[in-house]
Amino acid sequence: MEQCSWVHLACHGIQDELDPMASGLLLQDGRLHLSKIIQKRLPHAEFAFLSACQTATGDGKRPEEAIHLAAGMLLAGYKGVIATMWSIRDDDGPFIADKVYAQLMKDGQPSGVHPAVALHKAVQELRKRSGSTFSSLTEAEGWVLLEIEYPLRRHPAL
């Protein structure tokens, strides 16, 4: 994370409602806790894609409801983060990622498409694939983009 401008994490995510700082991403060598993420200072950070369950989930009954993994990535320095508000199906993560990156990249370089547009189009495709049942629509609506400034500005077309 320290050396890359983009990071994509496809793993399990855990939101701890009792201790939000104990929330984390389950990686091969253990849990990457939110408390560790927010301590990082990532000068090259631009864009993070958190393809894991509950990475933008907070507790609406508590004032610290914005304490979640996606917010932690923003605090660490990422300008934009794609995350999930609830659990996602295993096959939805790769599907959304493929569609998002097809929009964001062209010939190995950023295309200039805003991540919100890329995510919107990917969610539309997921809706088409999933059908129109209530459960399939709510699964498609669980994806969000949080940003503090427009990421991917380095492309000459921007």
N, C-alpha and C positions, 0 to 999 in steps of 0.2 A: 504494500500500500504506500509505503514511503517513497517509492521511486516511480510510481505509475500515475498518470493523469486520469485514467479510467480504471475502474475496478468492477468486476462482475462476480458476485457471490451467489452460487446456487447450492443451497444447503438447507438445513432445518433452522428455523428461527424460533426463539422462545421469548415470550413477553411475560415477565414476572410482575403481576399486578400489585403484589405486596411490597416488592422491592424493585422498582423499575430499573435501577442501576445494575441489578443482577441479570436483567434481560440479556440475551446474547444470540450469537450465531454459532451453531454447532459445526466446528471445523474438524478436520481429521485429527489434529493434535489437541483438541479440547474446545471449550467454549470461549469465544471472543466476547467478553462482557462489555456491555454498554459503558461501564465505568472506565474501561481501558480505551475504548474507541474515543471518548470525549477528551482524553488526555493527549491524544495524538495531535500533532501539528503537521499537516501535510501540505507543503508549499506547492506541489505540482498537481494537487487534487482538482479535478474538474467535474467528473461524472461518475456516479455509482449506481449500479443496478443490483438491487437486493432481491433475488429470486428465491425468497424464503417466506414462510408463513409469518404473519403478524409483525412485519417489520415497521409498520407505521400505525400500530395499535397503541392507544393510550387508554387510560381509565377516565371516563367522562365524569365520574363522581369525585375526582380528586383534582386539586388545582394544578398538579404537575402532569396533567393529561398529555402534554406535548413531550413528555420524556419517553422516547421510544428510539429504536435503532436508527430509523431514517433521520430523526432530528440529531442524533449523535453523529451521524456522518456529516451533516451540515456543520455542526460545531467543530468537527475535525478539519474542515476546510473544503469539502465538496460543495460545488455550486449548485448541482442538481442531483437528485436522488429519486430513482424509480423504486417504489416499495409497495407493500401490500397491507391492507387494513385488516385482513383476517386470513384464515387458512385458505390455501389454494390447492387445487388438485395437482398431483405430480406432473401430469402431462401439460398443464396450462403454462407452467413456468417456461419450459423450452419453447413452446409455441409463441408466447408473447415476446420472449427474447429474440427469436428469429425474426419476427415481424418488425420489432422496434429497430434492431440493428440493420435490417434491410433498408429502412428509411434513413437512419442516421449516417450510414456509411455508403460511399460510392468510390470504387476503385481503391479501396484501402485508406481513404481519407474521409474526414467528416464532410457530409453532404451539404450542411447548412440548414437542414430541416430541424426545426425546434423539437426538443424531446417531447413536449406536450402534444405536438401534432403526431409524432411517431407513435406515442403511446395510445392516443385516441384512435388512430387507424388500426393499431394492433388489437385493441379492445373490440372495435367493430368487427374485425375478422373472427375473433373468439366468439362473439355473439352469433355470427353466422354459422360457425362450426358447431356451437353448442345447442342451437335451437332456441326456442322461446319460452321454456319453462321458467318458473320463478327462480328455482335453485340455480339454473344455468345463467340467468341474467345477473343474479347477485354475485356469483363467482366472477363474472366478467367485470363487474363494477368494483371489485376489491383492489384494483391497481390504481396507484396515484403517483403523481410527480410532485415532489417538494423541491423548491429552488429558492436560493437567495439572490442569484443573478443568473442571467442567461448563460448556461454553459456552452462550450464548443465554439467560442468566439474566434478561434484561430483560423478558421476557414476563410480564405480570401473573399468568398462571396458574401460574407456577413458584413 
